[in-house]
Amino acid sequence: MLFESIKMSWENIVNNKLRSFLTMLGIVIGVASIIALITIVQGATNSISDQVKELGVDKITINAMGTPLKIGLSEEDMKKISKVNNIRGISPTLSSKTGVVYKGNMIENITVQGKNQIYFSTDLSLLKSGRPINILDIESRNQVAIIGSSLVNKLYYGSNPIGKKLIINGTTYTVIGTLAASSGFSMSSNNDAVIIPYTTALRSLGIKTVSNLDVFLKDANLADAAVTDIKSVLNAAFNYKDNAYSIYNMGEMLSSLQAMMGMMSLLLSGIAAISLVVGGIGIMNMMLVSITERRTEIGLRKALGATPNRIQLQFIIESIFLSIMGGFIGFIVGCFIAFVATNLIGIGFSVSLATVFLAVGFSALIGIVFGYMPARKASILNPIDALRNL
């Protein structure tokens, strides 16, 4: 019985191609919308998450604005923070805008950053060539520099910059390394930056104290306890003054970002699901029209012994066929739209199995729910009334 019902449902869909296509159109649009929106949002989420991870989920950033009596962090403050439990290392950051000169070729408004050896040891991919800043450079305040990829092309095009001299703010430095090129969408691009030892920057750039400090954790899961201990050190350093500092936990930022993007994805999916419901109403409407057109057929089948359950099963199967076919076409269309959009935006393209099951499964559910009422109506049709116009 089931095989015959499936066969008859399929033959009716094939014999009425235009009507079947128009019936599926709403499902196609709905599923395509869900697939495209969720995939694009997921791609954007993954791209942003990857950039945040590059900054380090095991990292806490301290911005010490200070008070009128105390600006920034002293060496003693940083030593106390480095002794907090679960701290793997600390990396101060100093930053200033100045000009750089090589053989009379000057480039203005270049970002010069002061860093230490911990900055490079936590991410080995930062360096493209040469060597990183080491502890001897920090202790001896050596005049050495690591330059970004854009500066390599502008100042040393066609030659190896390692070992060559560079004048920064009137002081001569030796280039010891070059930085790997950052992505155009990177949140922390150093392509146009110069990095020197932070102790040298304190002396040569006129910066007296450290205002920004990166703290690297041994275990990111124990970040909250580390933040509490760091706050104790900073409160004592700034005499418990309000707004003297701020702490950013990268792990918390990543979790909050992912939660926010997840809510956005659900919201967009809910909006797109409305079109699926509209498509389901379209299926119900077309099925009701089909039943009206096929009253004679239904009457003849019932007169020949077809049971109401068999009539109902045929129309439900027909509705499910239309929904699943619409879901499959919508899946292909949605993937194509998402692929084009993600490539134009410059983010990764990937379709999760959960998204596929959600869209196609929901479309099948729509077929069952909205196909039941027309199928029920067909099953209870009186064969005498159906054959009246024969």
Secondary structure, 3 states (H helix, E strand, C coil): CHHHHHHHHHHHHHHCHHHHHHHHHHHHHHHHHHHHHHHHHHHHHHHHHHHHHHHCCCEEEEECCCCCCCCCECHHHHHHHHCCCCEEEEEEEEEEEEEEEECCEEEEEEEEEEECHHHHHCCHHHEEEECCCCHHHHHHCCCEEEECHHHHHHHCCCCCCCCCEEEECCEEEEEEEEECCCCCCCCCCCCCEEEEEHHHHHHHCCCCCECEEEEEECCHHHHHHHHHHHHHHHHHHCCCCCCCCEEEEHHHHHHHHHHHHHHHHHHHHHHHHHHHHHHHHHHHHHHHHHHHHCHHHHHHHHHCCCCHHHHHHHHHHHHHHHHHHHHHHHHHHHHHHHHHHHHHHCCCCCCCHHHHHHHHHHHHHHHHHHHHHHHHHHHCCCHHHHCCCC
